[in-house]
Amino acid sequence: MTTIFSKIIAREIPADIIYEDDIVLVFLDIKPINLGHTLVIPKEPSIDGTETNPDTLAHMIKIAQKIALAQKSTLGCTGVNYIMNNGSDAGQEVFHTHLHVIPRFPNDGSFKHAVHCEFNPNEVPIVKDKLIESLNK
């Protein structure tokens, strides 16, 4: 699959790369939420986090933590969001697994609080049982 991220990995298009190892490439987002917004992408292509090798996902979060600590120490941010959108209904736009590491600052207004759904409490045990059954397959 060819995406803008696979082209960055192949060095076919430029990116502001800040970290690279055998598993991931890390670069600054070209449309940042805040300055310093970084993307951690696996070199081995996969569409989203549900299809990515679990060891690769673990490595991605390990590197994201290092990036977040660097953002806090150098940019002075007071918080960091780790965001991975999996699928178009979750807001994914580039279909190559990627983890956003977004520095946050007081009153930056970057995100609104989530709108929580209303639910019938009687549905909770049904959903719980379905999830447990699926996990035990």
C-alpha positions in Angstrom: 0.0 0.0 0.0 1.3 3.4 -0.9 0.5 6.3 1.4 2.1 9.7 2.2 3.7 7.9 5.2 5.2 5.1 3.1 6.6 7.8 0.8 8.2 9.5 3.8 9.7 6.2 5.0 11.1 5.7 1.4 12.4 9.3 1.5 10.4 10.1 -1.6 9.0 13.2 0.0 10.6 15.3 2.8 9.6 15.3 6.4 11.0 16.9 9.6 12.3 13.6 11.0 13.2 13.7 14.7 13.8 10.0 15.5 14.3 6.7 13.6 15.2 3.2 14.5 14.6 -0.2 12.8 10.9 -0.3 13.7 9.6 3.3 13.6 10.0 6.7 12.1 9.0 9.8 14.0 8.4 13.2 12.4 6.7 16.5 13.0 3.1 16.7 11.7 2.7 19.1 8.7 -0.7 20.2 10.1 -0.1 20.3 13.8 -2.6 20.8 16.6 0.1 22.6 18.5 3.7 23.3 17.6 5.7 20.1 18.2 2.9 17.7 17.3 4.6 14.6 16.3 3.7 11.3 14.5 5.1 7.9 15.4 4.7 5.5 12.4 5.8 1.9 12.0 8.1 1.2 9.0 6.2 -2.0 8.4 3.0 -0.9 6.9 -0.4 -1.7 8.4 -3.7 0.0 8.0 -4.4 0.8 11.6 -3.6 -0.2 15.2 -6.0 -3.2 15.0 -3.9 -4.7 12.3 -0.4 -3.8 13.6 1.9 -6.3 15.2 1.4 -6.0 19.0 5.2 -5.8 19.6 5.3 -2.9 17.1 2.4 -1.2 18.9 4.3 -1.6 22.2 7.4 -0.1 20.7 5.4 2.8 19.3 4.1 3.7 22.7 7.6 3.4 24.2 9.0 5.9 21.7 5.9 8.1 22.1 6.7 8.3 25.8 10.3 9.5 25.0 8.9 12.1 22.6 6.4 13.3 25.2 9.1 13.7 27.8 11.2 15.6 25.2 8.2 17.9 24.4 7.7 18.6 28.1 11.3 19.4 28.7 12.0 21.5 25.6 8.6 23.0 24.7 7.4 23.6 28.2 4.0 21.9 27.6 2.1 20.9 30.6 0.3 17.9 29.1 0.5 15.5 26.2 -2.1 13.6 24.2 -1.4 10.2 22.7 -4.0 9.7 20.0 -4.5 6.9 17.5 -7.5 7.0 15.2 -8.3 3.5 13.9 -10.7 3.6 10.9 -12.5 6.4 9.1 -15.3 6.4 11.7 -12.7 7.1 14.3 -11.3 10.0 12.3 -8.4 8.2 10.6 -7.3 10.1 7.4 -4.1 8.3 6.4 -4.5 4.6 6.3 -1.0 3.7 7.7 -0.9 3.1 11.4 0.2 6.3 13.2 0.3 7.6 16.8 -0.1 11.3 17.4 2.0 12.8 20.2 0.5 16.2 20.8 2.0 18.7 23.3 -0.7 20.6 25.3 -0.5 23.9 26.9 -2.9 25.7 29.4 -6.0 27.0 27.7 -4.8 26.0 24.2 -8.3 25.2 23.2 -7.1 22.4 21.0 -9.7 19.8 22.0 -13.2 20.0 23.5 -14.2 17.6 26.2 -15.8 14.3 25.0 -19.6 14.1 24.8 -20.5 10.9 26.7 -23.4 8.8 25.6 -26.5 7.9 27.5 -27.1 4.2 27.9 -29.5 1.7 29.5 -27.8 0.2 32.5 -29.4 -3.1 31.7 -27.2 -3.2 28.5 -24.0 -3.1 30.5 -24.0 -6.8 31.5 -24.8 -7.9 27.9 -22.0 -5.8 26.4 -19.6 -7.1 29.2 -20.5 -10.7 28.4 -20.1 -10.3 24.7 -16.7 -8.7 25.1 -15.5 -11.4 27.6 -16.7 -14.1 25.2 -14.8 -12.5 22.3 -11.6 -12.1 24.3 -11.8 -15.8 25.4 -12.0 -17.2 21.8 
